[in-house]
């Protein structure tokens, strides 16, 4: 069950990633999802708070885009998890 959280979407060089930083029943977690392949680049992992989760997700996405697409991570627009 989601208590609080934020998410961001990245579409660059044919890549489509979704970044999450959430507070749920298991605690605070960060993750990165590849919407093209429908797989997790970084499955949920524990973090201390929402801000650390955002930083962790950004770092994973940045490394992935540099390695796979040879592109930098664009600036992100984080949205409240309940906003769609």
N, C-alpha and C positions, 0 to 999 in steps of 0.2 A: 504494500500500500504506500503510495506516494504521499509524503508529508509536505515537502517543499522541493523545489528544484528549478534548474534552468537548462536550456538546450540551445544549440546553435547549428546552423547548416552551412556546409561549404560545398560549392560546385566550382571546380577548377580543372582544366585540362582533362575533361572527361571523367574526373573523379567526383563522387557524390558522397560526402561524409556527414554524419550526424554526431555531434558531441553532446554528452550529457554530464551534468553534475547534480546529484539528487540526494535528498534526505528521505529515506524510506524506513520500513520496519527493521531493516538490517543495519541501519546507520547511514552515514554519509558515504556516497560512492561516486566514482567517475568512470566513464566508459566512452568508447568511440565505435560507431557502427558504420560499415561500408554499405550504403544503400544500393549500390550497383550489384555487388556480389551477395548481398544479404548475409554477411558474416561480420563478426566482431573483430575489429582491429585490436581493440583493447577491451576485454570483457570487464564487467564491474569489478572494481577493486576499492578497498576501503581508503578513505581520506579523512582528514580532521574536520573539514567543514566545506561549505559550498564553494568558497573562493579557492581553496586548495584543489578542489575537484575541477574547477574551471581551468586552473593552471595545468594540472596533470593531463586533462583531456587535450588542451591546446598543444602541449609538448608531444603527445603521441601523434596527433594529427599532423603537426609540423614535420616530425621525423618521417612519417609515412609519405607525405606529399613530396618531400625532398628526395626520398629514396625511390619511390615508384613513378612519380610524375615529373620529377625534376623542376618542381615549382615551389614557391614559398607559400606559406599559409597567409591568406588575405586577412584583413581585419575582420573580427567576428562581431556579429550583433546577437547578443544573448537575449533570449526570450524566456519569460516565465513558463514553467512546464505546463501549466494549464492553458496557456495561449496557443492556439493552433491556427 
